[in-house]
Amino acid sequence: MTGTTARAVLCATAIAALALSGCSGQREAAGTSTATTTTASRSVNAPAPAPVSSGPAGLTGWPGQDKITEEAMVAALFTNEEISKVFDAEVAKTNKREKPFTATESDDASCNVTQGLTVESVGKEYETFRGTEMLLGDAESPDAQVYQSIAAYKDKDSAQAQFSTAADEITECDGKSYNFTDPGGRKVPVTVSVSLSNDKKVNWALTYGPSKYRCFVSYNGVANLIVQTQVCARSNSKQLVQKMADRIVDKLQLS
């Protein structure tokens, strides 16, 4: 099977799993570890092959409830088993997070917000943050990296204010390129492409240099929360990452 065919099969499998599987309760899988709860910078998503796209955007927005509980937040996140089924690949390692990342150092700090799941995107006024970083295939050289997070604020207005601020900063970076410094001290170029921006969600892609390696990010507002999902791989995960966010948001709306 060629690499192209394999990625096409993986894409179809991922979309089918998202469309048909139900979200179960939180369970831990072997290999799960707890990351430090101090705000830290991640080693910027290193290139690797992986999953793909599809499916229309679902319900996202600001429903009637003004507050969502921490228990509902945790229950809404994808489990290791669910991600493994979606991507038809083993989750080699999961790092749980109770604080967002700080953006990797770059030569354009105004666009650091685009790196996703960072202090720059959720601000400092959140009350609770829950998220996971999942490495698929091989923990040392992953086939894909999957991130999901929920940041809770004191009320809907506070979340909306942060969402609007970050959304404006993200859209200002559309079409821009900047360089970040990787763990080895090398300058790596990244280009930002915003595909959707409204008062409920912002979606964008980060393309690293001349390679086909990209990170797709979905940034969503619901009640007193900001929900983010991110998939980094060598394939087009644009629609898949939104379907993941929609599933989380749907569970929150039903909580």
Buried (B, 14 or more C-beta within 10 A) or exposed (E): EEEEEEBBEBBEBBBBBBEEEEBEEEEEBEEBEEBEEEBEBBEBBBBBBBBBBBBEBBEBBBBEBEEBEEEBBBBBBBBBBBBBBBBBBBBBBBBBBBBBBBBBEBEBEEBBBBBBBBBBBBBEEBEBBBBBBBBBBEBEEBBBBBBBBBBBBEBBEBBBBBBEEBBEBBBBBBEBEBBBBBEEEEEBEBBBBBBBBEEBBBBBBBBBBEEEBBBBBBBBBBBBBBBBBBBBBBBBBBBBBBBBBBBBBBBBBEB
